[in-house]
């Protein structure tokens, strides 16, 4: 994925069962791409210190409820 193909300041919020090295790598390689995972149900041995639960709650917390200034892709189940 080239830098020019990523929209400016793209945020991707995903509810996942485990970490995604692919998206973490993309975020490390592209300054304008932010990957914000929310684990479904982390296990104690996951050593997870990130967001847990519904992706829309994660996005709301991460963006302090201010969505108007951002473009975000939210992926996960609806409540």
N, C-alpha and C positions, 0 to 999 in steps of 0.2 A: 504494500500500500504506500503510495507516494505521499509526501507531505501536502502536495497540492490537492489531493483527492479527499482530504479530511477537512470538513467544514471548520471554520474558525471556532475555537473553544467548544468543541463537541464533548458532551458529557454522556457517558453510557452507564446507566444504572441497571444492574441485573440481579435478580434473586436466583441464587445458585445453590447447589448442594455441596460444591467444593470449589476451591480456587481455580482460576483459569490462567495458566501460564501464558497462553497466547495473548489475551487481552492485557495482562500485566506487561508483557514485552512491547506491545503496541504503545501503551502509555509511556513506557520508558524511552521509546524511539521517537515519539511524536509529541512535541511540547503542547500542541493544541488539543490533544486527546486525553481525556481523563476517564479512567475506568473505576467505577465505584460499586464493588460487589456487596451484596447483602446475603449472608449465608442463611439458608433455610433453618437448619437445626445443627449448629456446630457441636461436635463432640468435645469432651474435655481434653482429649489428646490432640485436637486440632490446633491448639494454641492460637485461636482466633481472637483478635482484638478489634475487629472491624464491626460493621453494621450487621444486625441480626433482624430477620423478620421480613415484612412486606416492602417491596421495592419503592412504592409510592411514599411510604413513611421515611425510608432512607433518603429519597430525593428531597422531600420536604425539610428534613433535618439538615442535610448537606447544603442546601441552597437557602437555608433560613427562611423558607416560605416565599422566596422571591423568584418566581419562575419567569417573569417577564423579560429578564435580561439574559436568558439562557435558552439554548436548544438542547434537548435531552431525549435520548431513546430509553424508554423504560420497558424492561422485559421481565415478565413474571406473571403469576396467576392473579386474577382479580379476587378481591375478598368475597 
